[in-house]
Amino acid sequence: MALLGSFLMLLFLPPFLFFLFKSLYTLVWVPEKIRRHYRRQGIGGPPRRHLIFGNSAEIRGMLVRAQSRPILDPFDHDITRRVLPHYHEWSAVYGKTFLFWFGSSPRLSVADPAIIREVVMDAGGGLEKGEFNPLAKQLFGDGLVGLKGKKWALHRRIINPTFNMERVKNWVPEIAACASKMLDDWESRGASGGDFEVEVGEELQRYTADVISHVAFGSSYEEGRRIFELQEEQALLVSLALRSVYIPGFSFLPTRRNRRRQEIDKEIRDSLRRLIRSKDGAGDLISKNLLGLMMSSNKEGAEEDQMGIEEIIDECKTFYFAGKETTANLLTWALLLLALHEEWQTKTREEVKNLCGEHNPPSAEDIPRLKTMGLVLNETLRLYSPAAIMRKLATKNIKLGAIDVAAGTEVVIPVIAAHQDKEVWGEDACQFNPLRFSDGRRPTGGYFPFGFGPTICVGQNLALVEAKVALAMILQRFSSFSVAPSYVHAPTLVITLQPQYGIQIIFHKA
């Protein structure tokens, strides 16, 4: 028996020692080497609190505390402390550039405009998209958001033509019809001619869902309602997961949240598969929308240029979510800012009525002429960018300004903080001032609401046109609107930047 025990010990000791050595190397030696690498360059950061989880628990705690306290003044647009409280606290101690840890992965936070410009240009080609938590795929699938390399290039080449400006302009009547349907419903609430209150966040989510359903999938909000409802639930579950370090294999454990994420994913994929089959064979589909272009590539392209059905489903998941969320949140924050700043609301309304008249929805030709509205939307995107952070992974040792960035480091750009940097925008950086965009300039290292470089958001043309159409028609229909007394100013991050308790607006008829 003693010999058997000794034999088993000898059998299992080498693998155990190898595992122990590898764990110590990965969790202790490499992180300490990287920490010293940055310390020699004068870059500090918070202590690494946990060997496995790094600073992730600390970040979650900061978020919980920040989200428990609203910002008392709705005119206060300095929202970094609530949306990115870890950046707000740590940058005050360690400066704009500091190192922290998400698990055993080093993250270098950079907000200096000169360094951000280097990231944007990526002259040496050493940066790529940051790695996603595998659970994020349950929301986006393997779509453009997460793809890299040849797969990303293929999908981008197929999808890009769908959202060129000329094609988007052709959709303006459909977009206006969706906006009109929403506004008819709003007006019915004030049928007696009095003022009425609307929680615009939810309403605008339905509007943008209706638009993306029509123009990208030849469908409607009603037809895709269940998909949107499921994706909203999935977004919350994924957002919670992204705040924790992913442990390999965890998604396979039968926890309550894991089971629900998997159930949602299956139901969404089944629904999208039925939608694709229902559109298959529609004669004019190919020339009109995103789904048609993807299906066309599947049928007509060379094998290496085809997107399979599962890939099409992944892209549908991405655009059903991103196409709804980004524009809805842009419009929601724009309405809040115009409700708070009556002078800009009046200027924008006058512009719309001078160009489009009292009742006519804007035409495709009107869209680029809505200059004042363009200033308002640009300033809204600066103060309330849908994406609060961006991440790039250094795939090799690179140089960013004077910083030697070690391979394997994730470079994190706090978009909200960069958009409100007083070195770039002046002392009024946290105030609403659309005139700052009147000269047409957008600083390279200080403004990137739709991302930058080759991976810039493919749907930005649609988002801006969609926002202009809806905002113009709202301004036409109502003589004024103001913030309801019940509104609580509480921007929060759930994948995208959104109001935690909605935005309540009181509309006034002429």
Backbone hydrogen bonds, N-H to C=O, Kabsch-Sander energy under -0.5 kcal/mol:
donor,donor_aa,acceptor,acceptor_aa,energy
5,G,1,M,-2.4
6,S,2,A,-2.3
7,F,3,L,-2.5
8,L,4,L,-2.6
9,M,5,G,-2.2
10,L,6,S,-2.4
11,L,7,F,-2.0
12,F,8,L,-2.4
13,L,9,M,-2.1
16,F,12,F,-1.9
17,L,13,L,-3.0
18,F,14,P,-2.7
19,F,15,P,-2.7
20,L,16,F,-2.7
21,F,17,L,-2.8
22,K,18,F,-2.8
23,S,19,F,-2.5
24,L,20,L,-2.5
25,Y,21,F,-2.5
26,T,22,K,-2.8
27,L,23,S,-3.1
28,V,24,L,-1.8
29,W,24,L,-2.3
30,V,25,Y,-2.8
32,E,28,V,-2.0
33,K,29,W,-2.4
34,I,30,V,-2.4
35,R,31,P,-2.8
36,R,32,E,-2.3
37,H,33,K,-1.9
38,Y,34,I,-2.1
39,R,35,R,-2.5
40,R,36,R,-2.4
41,Q,38,Y,-0.8
42,G,39,R,-2.0
43,I,38,Y,-2.5
44,G,42,G,-0.7
49,R,47,P,-0.9
54,G,50,H,-1.8
55,N,101,W,-3.0
56,S,53,F,-2.0
59,I,55,N,-2.2
60,R,56,S,-2.4
61,G,57,A,-2.2
62,M,58,E,-2.1
63,L,59,I,-2.3
64,V,60,R,-2.4
65,R,61,G,-2.3
66,A,62,M,-2.7
67,Q,63,L,-2.7
68,S,64,V,-0.7
68,S,65,R,-0.6
69,R,66,A,-1.2
71,I,489,H,-2.6
72,L,70,P,-0.6
76,D,73,D,-2.1
77,H,75,F,-0.9
77,H,430,C,-0.8
79,I,77,H,-1.8
82,R,79,I,-1.3
83,V,79,I,-2.6
84,L,80,T,-2.6
88,H,84,L,-2.3
89,E,85,P,-2.5
90,W,86,H,-2.6
91,S,87,Y,-2.7
92,A,88,H,-0.9
93,V,89,E,-0.8
93,V,90,W,-0.6
94,Y,90,W,-3.5
95,G,91,S,-1.7
98,F,96,K,-0.6
98,F,109,S,-1.5
99,L,44,G,-2.7
100,F,107,R,-2.5
102,F,105,S,-2.5
103,G,53,F,-1.5
103,G,101,W,-0.6
105,S,102,F,-1.6
107,R,100,F,-3.2
108,L,410,E,-2.9
109,S,98,F,-2.6
109,S,107,R,-0.7
110,V,108,L,-0.5
110,V,412,V,-2.7
116,I,112,D,-2.6
117,R,113,P,-2.2
118,E,114,A,-1.5
119,V,115,I,-2.1
120,V,116,I,-2.8
121,M,117,R,-2.5
122,D,118,E,-2.7
125,G,122,D,-1.5
128,E,393,L,-1.8
130,G,391,R,-1.4
136,A,133,N,-2.7
137,K,134,P,-1.3
138,Q,135,L,-1.2
139,L,136,A,-1.8
140,F,136,A,-2.2
141,G,137,K,-2.2
143,G,141,G,-1.2
146,G,143,G,-1.3
147,L,143,G,-2.0
151,K,148,K,-0.7
152,W,148,K,-1.3
153,A,149,G,-2.3
154,L,150,K,-2.5
155,H,151,K,-2.5
156,R,152,W,-2.8
157,R,153,A,-2.2
158,I,154,L,-1.9
159,I,155,H,-2.6
160,N,156,R,-2.8
162,T,159,I,-1.6
163,F,159,I,-0.6
163,F,160,N,-1.3
164,N,161,P,-1.2
168,V,164,N,-2.3
169,K,165,M,-2.5
170,N,166,E,-1.1
171,W,167,R,-0.6
171,W,168,V,-1.4
172,V,169,K,-1.4
175,I,171,W,-2.5
176,A,172,V,-2.9
177,A,173,P,-2.1
178,C,174,E,-1.9
179,A,175,I,-2.1
180,S,176,A,-2.7
181,K,177,A,-2.0
182,M,178,C,-1.7
183,L,179,A,-2.5
184,D,180,S,-2.6
185,D,181,K,-1.5
186,W,182,M,-1.9
187,E,183,L,-2.9
188,S,184,D,-1.7
189,R,185,D,-0.7
189,R,186,W,-1.3
190,G,186,W,-0.6
190,G,187,E,-1.1
191,A,188,S,-1.0
193,G,190,G,-2.3
196,F,507,F,-1.6
198,V,505,I,-2.7
200,V,198,V,-1.2
200,V,503,I,-1.9
201,G,503,I,-0.5
203,E,199,E,-1.2
204,L,200,V,-2.8
205,Q,201,G,-1.6
206,R,202,E,-1.7
207,Y,203,E,-2.0
208,T,204,L,-2.6
209,A,205,Q,-1.9
210,D,206,R,-2.3
211,V,207,Y,-2.2
212,I,208,T,-2.6
213,S,209,A,-1.9
214,H,210,D,-2.1
215,V,211,V,-2.9
216,A,212,I,-1.6
217,F,212,I,-0.7
217,F,213,S,-0.9
218,G,214,H,-1.2
219,S,213,S,-2.9
224,G,220,S,-1.9
225,R,221,Y,-0.7
225,R,222,E,-0.7
228,F,224,G,-2.2
229,E,225,R,-2.6
230,L,226,R,-2.4
231,Q,227,I,-2.4
232,E,228,F,-2.0
233,E,229,E,-1.7
234,Q,230,L,-2.7
235,A,231,Q,-2.7
236,L,232,E,-1.5
237,L,233,E,-2.0
238,V,234,Q,-3.1
239,S,235,A,-2.4
240,L,236,L,-2.0
241,A,237,L,-1.9
242,L,238,V,-2.6
243,R,239,S,-0.7
243,R,240,L,-0.7
244,S,241,A,-1.8
250,F,247,I,-2.7
252,F,249,G,-1.5
253,L,250,F,-1.8
255,T,253,L,-1.9
259,R,255,T,-2.6
260,R,256,R,-2.1
261,R,257,R,-2.8
262,Q,258,N,-2.3
263,E,259,R,-2.3
264,I,260,R,-2.6
265,D,261,R,-2.4
266,K,262,Q,-2.3
267,E,263,E,-2.3
268,I,264,I,-2.7
269,R,265,D,-2.5
270,D,266,K,-2.4
271,S,267,E,-2.3
272,L,268,I,-2.7
273,R,269,R,-2.3
274,R,270,D,-1.9
275,L,271,S,-2.1
276,I,272,L,-2.7
277,R,273,R,-2.1
278,S,274,R,-2.2
279,K,275,L,-1.4
280,D,276,I,-1.1
282,A,279,K,-2.2
283,G,281,G,-0.5
285,L,282,A,-1.3
286,I,282,A,-0.5
288,K,285,L,-1.5
289,N,285,L,-1.5
291,L,216,A,-2.7
293,L,289,N,-2.1
294,M,290,L,-2.3
295,M,291,L,-2.5
296,S,292,G,-2.4
297,S,293,L,-2.1
298,N,294,M,-1.5
299,K,295,M,-1.2
300,E,296,S,-3.3
301,G,296,S,-0.5
301,G,297,S,-1.2
305,D,302,A,-2.2
306,Q,303,E,-1.2
308,G,306,Q,-0.5
312,I,308,G,-2.4
313,I,309,I,-2.4
314,D,310,E,-2.0
315,E,311,E,-2.2
316,C,312,I,-2.5
317,K,313,I,-2.3
318,T,140,F,-0.5
318,T,314,D,-1.9
319,F,315,E,-2.6
320,Y,316,C,-2.7
321,F,317,K,-1.7
322,A,318,T,-3.2
323,G,319,F,-1.4
324,K,321,F,-0.6
325,E,321,F,-2.9
326,T,322,A,-1.7
328,A,324,K,-1.8
329,N,325,E,-2.5
330,L,326,T,-2.0
331,L,327,T,-2.7
332,T,328,A,-2.4
333,W,329,N,-2.4
334,A,330,L,-2.2
335,L,331,L,-2.5
336,L,332,T,-1.8
337,L,333,W,-2.5
338,L,334,A,-2.5
339,A,335,L,-2.4
340,L,336,L,-1.9
341,H,337,L,-1.8
342,E,340,L,-0.7
344,W,341,H,-0.7
345,Q,341,H,-1.8
346,T,342,E,-2.5
347,K,343,E,-2.1
348,T,344,W,-2.3
349,R,345,Q,-2.2
350,E,346,T,-2.4
351,E,347,K,-2.0
352,V,348,T,-2.2
353,K,349,R,-2.5
354,N,350,E,-2.4
355,L,351,E,-2.0
356,C,352,V,-3.3
357,G,352,V,-0.5
357,G,353,K,-1.3
360,N,356,C,-0.5
367,I,363,S,-1.3
369,R,366,D,-1.1
370,L,366,D,-0.6
370,L,367,I,-1.4
371,K,369,R,-2.1
374,G,370,L,-1.8
375,L,371,K,-2.0
376,V,372,T,-2.1
377,L,373,M,-2.6
378,N,374,G,-2.4
379,E,375,L,-2.3
380,T,376,V,-2.2
381,L,377,L,-2.5
382,R,378,N,-1.5
383,L,379,E,-2.4
384,Y,380,T,-3.1
385,S,382,R,-0.5
388,A,386,P,-0.6
390,M,413,I,-1.8
392,K,411,V,-2.3
393,L,128,E,-3.5
394,A,392,K,-0.5
394,A,409,T,-2.8
395,T,126,G,-2.6
395,T,393,L,-0.8
396,K,126,G,-0.7
398,I,405,V,-2.2
400,L,403,I,-2.7
401,G,399,K,-0.5
403,I,400,L,-2.4
405,V,398,I,-2.8
405,V,403,I,-0.8
406,A,404,D,-0.5
408,G,394,A,-3.3
409,T,406,A,-1.8
410,E,106,P,-2.6
411,V,392,K,-3.8
411,V,409,T,-0.6
412,V,108,L,-2.6
412,V,410,E,-0.7
413,I,390,M,-3.2
413,I,411,V,-0.5
415,V,388,A,-0.7
415,V,413,I,-1.5
416,I,388,A,-1.4
418,A,414,P,-2.5
419,H,415,V,-2.6
420,Q,416,I,-0.6
420,Q,417,A,-0.9
421,D,418,A,-1.2
424,V,421,D,-0.9
425,W,421,D,-2.8
426,G,422,K,-1.7
429,A,426,G,-1.5
431,Q,428,D,-2.3
433,N,431,Q,-0.7
436,R,433,N,-1.9
437,F,434,P,-2.1
438,S,435,L,-2.0
440,G,437,F,-1.7
446,G,443,P,-1.6
447,Y,443,P,-1.1
451,G,448,F,-1.8
455,T,452,F,-0.7
456,I,453,G,-1.9
457,C,450,F,-2.9
460,Q,457,C,-1.2
463,A,459,G,-2.4
464,L,460,Q,-2.3
465,V,461,N,-2.3
466,E,462,L,-2.9
467,A,463,A,-2.1
468,K,464,L,-2.3
469,V,465,V,-2.5
470,A,466,E,-2.0
471,L,467,A,-2.6
472,A,468,K,-2.5
473,M,469,V,-2.0
474,I,470,A,-2.2
475,L,471,L,-2.3
476,Q,472,A,-1.9
477,R,473,M,-2.0
478,F,474,I,-1.7
479,S,508,H,-1.5
480,S,508,H,-1.2
482,S,506,I,-2.4
484,A,504,Q,-2.4
487,Y,484,A,-1.9
489,H,71,I,-0.5
490,A,488,V,-1.0
492,T,498,Q,-2.8
494,V,492,T,-0.7
494,V,496,T,-2.5
496,T,494,V,-2.8
497,L,386,P,-1.7
498,Q,492,T,-2.9
500,Q,490,A,-2.8
502,G,499,P,-1.0
505,I,198,V,-2.8
505,I,503,I,-0.6
506,I,482,S,-3.3
507,F,196,F,-3.0
507,F,505,I,-0.6
508,H,480,S,-2.7
